[in-house]
Amino acid sequence: MKNIAIIPARSGSKGLKDKNVQLLNGQPLLKYSIDAAISSQHFDEIMVSTDSSHYAEIAKVCGASVPFLRSAENSEDKASSWNVVVEVLNYYKRIGQIFDTFCLLQPTSPLRKAEDIVAAYKLFNEKQAKAVVSVCEVDHSPLWCNVLDKDCSLENFLPKSARGQRQGLKKYYRINGAIYIANVKQFLEDNDLYVENCYAYIMDRKRSIDIDTLDDFEYAEYLLKREKLTDKS
């Protein structure tokens, strides 16, 4: 199979300015995803899709390809990651490069490891899947959530089935944003990932942090520093 890793790094971040190239523990944020992709040894091409020539230069120094700058249309706030994927695939098709799979690696998931990519591809191949998407267990069961009336009454706030011990509740999972693998042909036909023959790759919650705010950034930095200290001990 020919596989391409696509790392989307738009420059117009609203929550945390220039977060995709902010230094996290001394390295640009997007470098963590590039390094994981390189170390996985699963890709024929590792490319960063960005609208910024500054980001592009950083990405190239970190070892990724940036053969073109993202279109203005796909650089807007409302543009989806899947529009970006289609733009990338169409570019490579025009220059004669066809890929069997793509793997979207968001730079905001810096604690995702090469081993996660390898394991997700192993699941993809074992299941002969159309797609594999990474998930993690939620911190708190959604069964403990509800809306509140104006008077903040808690009458019937929890269903009786959710009033027992936390350990007795079913496990719930969320999309963690770290890994999206798909068969290119099927993706272009379905225009969706969450279809029949799509499977979940379960990741640890600590590796599933998705950076959106300064608090997220600082927490990720803390986890990386703690990991380094653990490795040295």
C-alpha positions as semicolon CSV with decimal commas, in nm:
position;residue;x (nm);y (nm);z (nm)
1;M;0,000;0,000;0,000
2;K;0,102;0,359;-0,060
3;N;0,018;0,575;0,240
4;I;0,021;0,950;0,288
5;A;0,021;1,133;0,622
6;I;-0,160;1,467;0,607
7;I;-0,091;1,716;0,887
8;P;-0,328;2,017;0,870
9;A;-0,174;2,336;1,011
10;R;-0,381;2,644;0,936
11;S;-0,237;2,972;1,061
12;G;-0,556;3,144;1,171
13;S;-0,604;2,990;1,516
14;K;-0,847;3,190;1,728
15;G;-0,817;3,019;2,069
16;L;-0,437;3,024;2,088
17;K;-0,254;3,240;1,835
18;D;-0,017;3,049;1,605
19;K;-0,064;2,739;1,820
20;N;0,053;2,500;1,547
21;V;0,404;2,647;1,559
22;Q;0,417;2,751;1,925
23;L;0,716;2,598;2,103
24;L;0,601;2,307;2,315
25;N;0,883;2,191;2,540
26;G;1,125;2,362;2,299
27;Q;0,984;2,230;1,970
28;P;0,718;2,363;1,729
29;L;0,388;2,192;1,803
30;L;0,351;2,047;1,453
31;K;0,694;1,879;1,481
32;Y;0,553;1,620;1,724
33;S;0,313;1,492;1,458
34;I;0,580;1,499;1,187
35;D;0,821;1,306;1,413
36;A;0,555;1,046;1,497
37;A;0,475;0,998;1,129
38;I;0,843;0,960;1,036
39;S;0,914;0,720;1,323
40;S;0,615;0,501;1,234
41;Q;0,783;0,416;0,898
42;H;0,437;0,375;0,744
43;F;0,428;0,662;0,495
44;D;0,548;0,720;0,142
45;E;0,473;1,091;0,187
46;I;0,439;1,311;0,494
47;M;0,293;1,647;0,402
48;V;0,177;1,953;0,592
49;S;-0,123;2,140;0,456
50;T;-0,092;2,506;0,553
51;D;-0,187;2,849;0,426
52;S;0,126;3,009;0,572
53;S;0,468;3,029;0,403
54;H;0,618;3,073;0,752
55;Y;0,454;2,751;0,874
56;A;0,565;2,581;0,553
57;E;0,931;2,662;0,615
58;I;0,908;2,530;0,972
59;A;0,739;2,211;0,849
60;K;1,011;2,152;0,588
61;V;1,287;2,198;0,848
62;C;1,106;1,940;1,063
63;G;1,111;1,687;0,778
64;A;0,773;1,722;0,606
65;S;0,683;1,809;0,247
66;V;0,483;2,122;0,168
67;P;0,438;2,109;-0,210
68;F;0,174;2,384;-0,218
69;L;-0,003;2,635;0,008
70;R;-0,361;2,566;0,096
71;S;-0,629;2,745;-0,106
72;A;-0,800;3,052;0,040
73;E;-1,129;2,862;0,044
74;N;-0,986;2,585;0,261
75;S;-0,811;2,834;0,489
76;E;-1,133;2,984;0,623
77;D;-1,268;2,908;0,971
78;K;-1,559;2,707;0,832
79;A;-1,348;2,485;0,607
80;S;-1,345;2,124;0,726
81;S;-1,044;1,897;0,759
82;W;-1,208;1,668;0,500
83;N;-1,213;1,945;0,240
84;V;-0,840;1,983;0,308
85;V;-0,786;1,608;0,261
86;V;-0,966;1,615;-0,075
87;E;-0,758;1,915;-0,186
88;V;-0,437;1,730;-0,095
89;L;-0,541;1,405;-0,267
90;N;-0,645;1,593;-0,581
91;Y;-0,309;1,773;-0,594
92;Y;-0,113;1,449;-0,576
93;K;-0,342;1,283;-0,830
94;R;-0,268;1,567;-1,076
95;I;0,105;1,504;-1,047
96;G;0,061;1,129;-1,088
97;Q;0,082;1,011;-0,728
98;I;-0,204;0,789;-0,613
99;F;-0,228;0,672;-0,252
100;D;-0,419;0,375;-0,110
101;T;-0,468;0,530;0,234
102;F;-0,439;0,864;0,402
103;C;-0,378;0,928;0,770
104;L;-0,486;1,265;0,908
105;L;-0,266;1,362;1,204
106;Q;-0,377;1,682;1,371
107;P;-0,082;1,877;1,517
108;T;-0,292;1,955;1,824
109;S;-0,239;1,594;1,942
110;P;0,132;1,605;2,030
111;L;0,127;1,314;2,275
112;R;0,018;1,067;2,009
113;K;0,311;0,832;1,948
114;A;0,449;0,646;1,646
115;E;0,338;0,325;1,818
116;D;-0,021;0,450;1,807
117;I;0,001;0,504;1,431
118;V;0,153;0,157;1,384
119;A;-0,115;-0,006;1,601
120;A;-0,395;0,184;1,425
121;Y;-0,267;0,069;1,084
122;K;-0,241;-0,287;1,215
123;L;-0,609;-0,270;1,316
124;F;-0,694;-0,118;0,977
125;N;-0,528;-0,406;0,795
126;E;-0,658;-0,682;1,024
127;K;-1,016;-0,560;0,988
128;Q;-0,975;-0,479;0,617
129;A;-1,142;-0,159;0,724
130;K;-1,266;0,141;0,531
131;A;-1,147;0,359;0,818
132;V;-0,995;0,361;1,167
133;V;-1,043;0,655;1,403
134;S;-0,876;0,700;1,741
135;V;-1,088;0,736;2,052
136;C;-1,037;0,747;2,429
137;E;-1,256;0,683;2,728
138;V;-1,442;0,993;2,850
139;D;-1,347;1,144;3,186
140;H;-1,707;1,142;3,311
141;S;-2,004;0,940;3,196
142;P;-2,253;1,139;2,984
143;L;-2,522;0,965;3,191
144;W;-2,428;1,213;3,465
145;C;-2,509;1,508;3,238
146;N;-2,835;1,686;3,168
147;V;-2,977;2,030;3,097
148;L;-3,092;2,262;3,378
149;D;-3,415;2,460;3,402
150;K;-3,402;2,830;3,488
151;D;-3,456;2,753;3,858
152;C;-3,165;2,501;3,853
153;S;-3,381;2,222;3,987
154;L;-3,217;1,879;3,999
155;E;-3,547;1,692;4,002
156;N;-3,506;1,389;3,775
157;F;-3,166;1,524;3,668
158;L;-3,019;1,172;3,668
159;P;-3,197;0,862;3,539
160;K;-3,223;0,590;3,802
161;S;-2,987;0,373;3,597
162;A;-2,709;0,632;3,648
163;R;-2,743;0,669;4,025
164;G;-2,532;0,372;4,123
165;Q;-2,156;0,352;4,160
166;R;-1,947;0,498;3,880
167;Q;-1,773;0,162;3,832
168;G;-2,106;0,002;3,741
169;L;-2,178;0,237;3,450
170;K;-2,106;0,150;3,090
171;K;-1,786;0,289;2,940
172;Y;-1,829;0,573;2,694
173;Y;-1,570;0,690;2,443
174;R;-1,505;1,009;2,249
175;I;-1,323;1,087;1,927
176;N;-0,986;1,221;2,047
177;G;-0,872;1,383;1,721
178;A;-0,532;1,211;1,709
179;I;-0,556;0,959;1,423
180;Y;-0,788;0,924;1,124
181;I;-0,694;0,651;0,873
182;A;-0,905;0,585;0,564
183;N;-0,901;0,397;0,240
184;V;-0,874;0,677;-0,017
185;K;-1,110;0,524;-0,275
186;Q;-1,379;0,448;-0,016
187;F;-1,346;0,789;0,147
188;L;-1,393;0,970;-0,183
189;E;-1,696;0,752;-0,261
190;D;-1,863;0,777;0,083
191;N;-1,752;1,131;0,171
192;D;-1,764;1,010;0,530
193;L;-1,557;0,806;0,773
194;Y;-1,823;0,686;1,014
195;V;-1,973;0,420;0,797
196;E;-1,992;0,042;0,793
197;N;-1,651;-0,116;0,844
198;C;-1,508;0,180;1,038
199;Y;-1,336;0,085;1,364
200;A;-1,214;0,254;1,680
201;Y;-0,851;0,251;1,787
202;I;-0,855;0,308;2,164
203;M;-0,585;0,536;2,306
204;D;-0,491;0,622;2,663
205;R;-0,653;0,944;2,788
206;K;-0,315;1,097;2,877
207;R;-0,200;1,067;2,516
208;S;-0,532;1,200;2,390
209;I;-0,500;1,565;2,486
210;D;-0,620;1,793;2,204
211;I;-0,471;2,141;2,235
212;D;-0,715;2,426;2,190
213;T;-0,638;2,664;2,475
214;L;-0,336;2,786;2,671
215;D;-0,439;2,557;2,957
216;D;-0,430;2,257;2,721
217;F;-0,088;2,368;2,595
218;E;0,055;2,399;2,945
219;Y;-0,090;2,062;3,050
220;A;0,064;1,894;2,745
221;E;0,399;2,052;2,829
222;Y;0,372;1,922;3,186
223;L;0,297;1,569;3,062
224;L;0,590;1,576;2,818
225;K;0,831;1,695;3,087
226;R;0,706;1,432;3,328
227;E;0,751;1,165;3,059
228;K;1,112;1,273;3,006
229;L;1,182;1,255;3,377
230;T;1,028;0,907;3,390
231;D;1,241;0,791;3,096
232;K;1,558;0,910;3,273
233;S;1,479;0,736;3,600
